[in-house]
């Protein structure tokens, strides 16, 4: 008989403890974010859409080393490299990413690409509105991810093609 009384008192104590937590939460102020009307508040380490960074001179930081694509567990990064020349200088290295695509149909936002990048060229931004009804719009190209040129910096040097000499 004493065992049943202990069981009943234990259950009543658990219910009272649970109800205490419930009432405490009911009396605390409600935290509501008015998302469409106000911008959302992100934590500092939020992993949103990727951003390809530029250096202080406005040149692309990506040197097409392919380490981000190699580190990606979902194989969502596609890169094609091209050589910098005297007339076309896109990045500070010998090469630059001519094509840089991320397929957000596959991306799991793990951050391995950001950790693997030796030049800090790829980072996570705070963009989060990536939903789409069309899968083809979820493949982001380099132009969509490239950070704007910093104020006071010159654009990458792309000299016009030399005109043929007249004879």
N, C-alpha and C positions, 0 to 999 in steps of 0.2 A: 504494500500500500504506500509506503514512504517513497518508493521508486516512482510511482505514478504521479505523486504530488510534486516531486522534483522535476519530472518531465513537463508537467503543466506549468510550473513556475518558470522553467527554462524557456519554454515556448512563449509565455506571456512576456518575459523579459526581452526576448528577441524581437517580438512584435512592437513592444514599447520603444526599443532602441531604433528600429526601422522607422516608426512613425515620428520619432524625434528628429531624425535626419530629414524626413519629408517636410515636417512643419518648419524646420530651420530654413530649408531651401525655398519654401513658399513665402517666407517673410523677407528674404533677401531681394535686392532690386534686380529687375530683369535686365539682361544684357541683350540688346537687339541692335543689329547692324542694318541700316536702311540701305541695302546694297545698290539698287539702281539709282537711288536719289543721292547717295553719298558714296565717295570712293571707299573701297574696302581697306581695312587695316591689316597689313601682312606682317608676319614675323620676319626678322632680318634674314633668316636662312630659308625662306620660302623658295621652292624650286618651280619657277614658271617657265614660260617659253624661252628658248635659248637666244642669246645675243652674241653676235660676232663683234668683238671689240676692235677699236682702232687705237693706234698710239697717239702721242701728243702732236705728231706732225700730220695726222690724218691718214696715215698709211694703215693698211690692214695688218693685224698682228699674226694672222694665220700664215704659217710657212708651209702648209700642206705636208706635214710629217706623218699623217695618217694614224697617230697614236690614239686620237679620240675614237676613230672608227674601229681600231683594234680593241679598245677597251670596252666598247659598247656590247652588252650581253644580248641585246635584241637586234643587232645589225641594222639599225635604222639610219645610220650616217653613211652618205655616199659622197666621195671626194674625187675630183679630177685635178691633178696638179698641172701647172704651166710654169715655165721659166721666166724670171724677170730679165729684162734686157735693158740696154742703155736708154732706149726710147720709151719702153713701157716698164714702169716701176710701180708695182702695186703694193708690195710688202717690203719689209726690211731685210728679208732673207734672200736666198738664191731663188726660191720658188714661192708661188702663191697658189691659193685654191681658186682655180678657174671656175670650178663647179663645186658647190658645197650645199648638199641637200640633207634635210632631216625629215624623215617620215614619221609624223606624229600619230599615225595609225599604229605604229609599232613601239614608239618611245615609252619607256616606263619611268622617266624622270629620276633615274637612279643617281645621276651626278657623276658617274665614272668618267664620262668624257671631259667634264670640267676638271676633275682631279688629274687626269692623264695629260692634259695640255701643258707643254713646257713653257709656252709663251703667254699663258693666260688669255688666249684669243677667244675661247668660248666660255661663256658664263650663263648662269640662269638669271633671267630677268624676272619681272613681276607680272608679266602677261599671263592671264589665266583664262581668258575667254577664247578657247580653242575649238569649241564645239562647231560641228558643221554637218549639213545633210549630205554633202558630197565628199567622198573620200579623197578625191584628187586635190581638193583645197587644203588637205592636211599634210601635203608634202611641201614643206617650206623651202624656198630657194635662198641662196646667199643674199640676194638683194632684199629679201624680206627681213632677214635676221641682222643685217649689217647696222652697226651703231652709226648715228649721224656724225659727220665730220665735226670735230671740236671747233669752237669759235677761235678765230685767229690762225687756224691751221690751213695749209694749202691742201688741195685735193691731190690724190696720187698723180704722178707725172705720166701722162699718156700723150706722147708727141704725135702730131698728125703724120700720116704716111707721106714719105718723100715723093714729090711729084717727079715724073719721068723727065729726063733732060731733053730739051728741044734741040734738034739738029738742023 
